[in-house]
Amino acid sequence: MHESGYFLIKAVTWIFHILPMRVNYIFSDFLYFLVYHIARYRREVVRKNLKNSFPQKTFSELKNIERKFYHHLCDTFIETLYFDRISAEEAKKRVKFINPELANNYLDQGKSVVVFLGHYNNWEWLTTWALYSEYRFYAIYKKLKSETFEKFYFNLRNRFGTFPLERAETFRQIISDNHQNMVNLSSFIFDQTPRIHEIQYWTKFLNQDSAVIVGGEKVARKINAAVLFAHMRKIKRGYYEVEYILITEKAGETDKFEITEKCTRYLEKIIMDKPQFWLWSHKRWKHKKPVDE
C-alpha cells in the first residue's frame, strides 16, 4: 500500500515541477485559505505558542504574525513538493550559502563540523549544502511512522548526495567516522521537544521554560568538532540564503550545555526578529519543568 502512496506523491511533485513557480504560489495562496480558514489547522496550538512567547504584543500584532506564519507554512509545503525534482543548478540559485568557506576550511584541515539549526524558514532546502562541499554531509532526522512519507523524505534529502542519518544511528556513525579519520559535516535540528525520559537540560526560550535536545552537543564535544549555527533567511518567495555563524572551533573544550545554550540564544534572536518563519504549529512545550530544578 505504501508503494502506491509513494508513487502518487511523486506524481504530484512532477505536476508542481512542470508548473511555473508563480503558478505554484497561487496554489499556496489557495492552500492557505483551506488550512487557515476552513481546516483551522492547529490554530489553538499556534495561538497559545505565540501568546506565551510574546506576552508584550497586542492581539492585533499576534494575529498578524499568525497569518504570516500560515502563508509561509503553505509556501514551504509547496516548495518541498517542487524541490523533489529540482535541478542542482536551480537549487544553488534558490539557496545560496553566503560563507561556505567557513565550514569547508575546517573540513579541509581534517576537522569535522557540527551545524545547529531550527525549524526556521525552509529547513528541508538546507540539504543543498551537499552542492557546496565535497565532504560527506549527514542530515540528522527522526524516522517517520508512515512508510510512504519516510521513503519520500529520505529520497528528497538524499537528492544531491546528502546522507540522511536516522537519529538513533547518529552517535555510532559519526564516532566510527572519527575513528577512521573521515571528516564530515552533520546538521542537527535542535528545537524539537525531547522525550521526557531524555530531558537533561532546561533553559528559558521565548519566555518559557524549555527542555532542549542535547544530542548534537554530545556528538560535537565527543569528537571535538567545530560548531556552527545556520541562519537561513528568506529573501523572497522561493529564494533563501544561509549564513554560518561560528559557535566554537573546539567543542571538546567547552563547558557542558554551553553550545546548546549559545545556539538557543541565536535561534531565539532570529525568531524574535522575524517570528513568522518559525514552526509555531509544533507542540514545542509539552513538558513542564519540575519545580525542584
Secondary structure, 3 states (H helix, E strand, C coil): CHHHHHHHHHHHHHHHHHCCHHHHHHHHHHHHHHHHHHCCCCHHHHHHHHHHHCCCCCHHHHHHHHHHHHHHHHHHHHHHHHHCCCCHHHHHHHEEECCCHHHHHHHHCCCCEEEEECCECCHHHHHHHHHCCCCEEEEEECCCCCHHHHHHHHHHHCCCCCEEEEHHHHHHHHHHHHHCCCCEEEEEECCCCCCHHHCCCEEEECCEEEECCCHHHHHHHHHCCEEEEEEEEEEECCEEEEEEEEEECCHHHCCCCHHHHHHHHHHHHHHHHCHHHECCCCCCCCCCCCCCC
